[in-house]
Amino acid sequence: MINRLFRLSAMALAFAASGLTQAATFRMANQGDATSMDPHSLQESFQLSFLGNVYEPLTTRNRKFELEPALATAWRSVNPTTWRFELRKGVKFHDGSPFTADDVIFSLERTRSESSDTKLYVAQIKEIRKVDSHTIDVVTNTPFPILPDLLTGWLIMSKSWSEKNGAAQPTDVRKGKENFATLNANGTGPFSVKSRQPGVKTVLVVNPAWWGKPEHNLTEVVFTPIGNDATRMSALVSGEVDMMEPVPLQDAERLKANPALRVLQASELRTVYIGLDQFRDELLHSSVKGKNPLKDKRVRQALYQAIDIETIRAKIMRGAAQPSGMLLAPGIRGYEGGLDKRLPFSPEAGRQLLTQAGYPEGFELGLQCPNDRYVNDAEICQAVAAMWAKIGIKTTLTAETKTLYFPKALKREVTAYMLGWQPAGNDGHNALWALFNTPQPGGQGQFNLGRYSNPKVDELTQQIAVELDPPKRAALMHDAWKLVVDDVAVLPLHNQQLSWGAKRNVQLVQQPDNSNPLRFVTVN
């Protein structure tokens, strides 16, 4: 009882100090759930966004999406391959243990482990040297100028808590394994996990000992996954939730007409695309036996040109998408309008290309997609399957919840598959390294699920990583992305538009990476 009174008093003092005197509960909903409370178990943006309120990185983004300090207060380049980070003093994890350099070094090794799915954040790091309890030197394999930007997505865990609870390594979502960190969390962030019911409800409570200055007035956050669009809409309209995403596109205008509600819409930095297995000698899901038709660029181009992206944009996305010709959105470093041009929609060209490739009658192909991850993902895949049928590609579509889909996709048990990507650090190098480099131990090509491989792209990606001269780096980026586009490495679809619904008494910050930092939320 005394401890509870202390916590309540601490909260009241925090609200008074920040000028936010009205404490509130914030109820939010999303079409899918976070797969785990382990921040290193899955590279999925909603999970990392949600856990980013509980765990924290060394560097973060402010309200304007600008880089700013988090668990590191300052950083500088000591030499071309060494960054010195000054760590924030006086920070405690939710269990009361102090945050030190040992936790950062532990988190590096944990993220590097075989079962980790977030290796991309630390792949360029050779080692972290402890200077003292709150100073570290991060040594990279080669010069890597964008390291501070990339670290915004890397969440730091407690060494003592993880080891004490048998969670020194993350769980492998591909194998369906769990450990203590799957359902429990111990970060340094402004909120801590009070309770976790997967697929049902997760409750966060404010951390009164958080090192930062509160810009919210929340005492509790109740998150509920609601997969059904109509049910999610009803929850917002009825007042059951204060905010939900995504707003079903067909209902956006109706919500806008409700004086008690508002719709927040903006461009997202994510590109949604269809990937293709270009590695196996015989596809897992295809009528073609003894060879892989997707290794033939003509077949990939036929599938590309059979997609009527304008119909998808107008009918399925209701205008809330920008068709893409490359896998970088405007606003990402490395984006080029000249490369962001789609091949023309032409079923006739598609049929001709298939004939040239030796498939005049087409063939059967499997398409795997999530149905609760991207805006209208299942509907898009249904439309693509119907479009492919018009050129003779008889498509078997499997659309399922992301908790089932991603483990299969990450094990590369897919043939044609849907994925979305926003480059970590907002830099095109990340997408090249993660999506288009030949898969290698250590994380390179980790999300290249179709195992596309072009040695020249690999070489250029390495050169981009170490190039310090911006014009030279931009030229290398252009050359690499041109190869990817010309190879038809994947089938780009569009940059989807963010669409959140909220009560008018809720103030929040809609970030272009679709994250929702709860430290900026107020409920009046």
Secondary structure by P-SEA (a helix, b strand, c coil): caaaaaaaaaaaaaaaaacccbbbbbbbbcccccccccccccccaaaaaaaccccccccccccccccccccccccccccccbbbbbccccccccccccccaaaaaaaaaaaaccccccccccccccbbbbccccbbbbbccccccccccccccbbbbbaaaaaaacccccccccccccccccccccccccccccccccccbbbbbbcccccccccccccbbbbbbbccaaaaaaaaaaccccccccccccaaaaaaacccbbbbbbbbcbbbbbbbbcccccccccccccccccccaaaaaaaaaacaaaaaacccccccbbbbccccccccccccccccccccccaaaaaaaaaaaccccbbbbbbbbbcccccaaaaaaaaaaaaaaaaccccbbbbbcccccaaaaaacccccbbbbbccccccaaaaaacccccccccccccccccccccaaaaaaaaaaaccccaaaaaaaaaaaaaaaaaaccbbbbbbbbbbbbbcccbbbbbcccccccccccccc
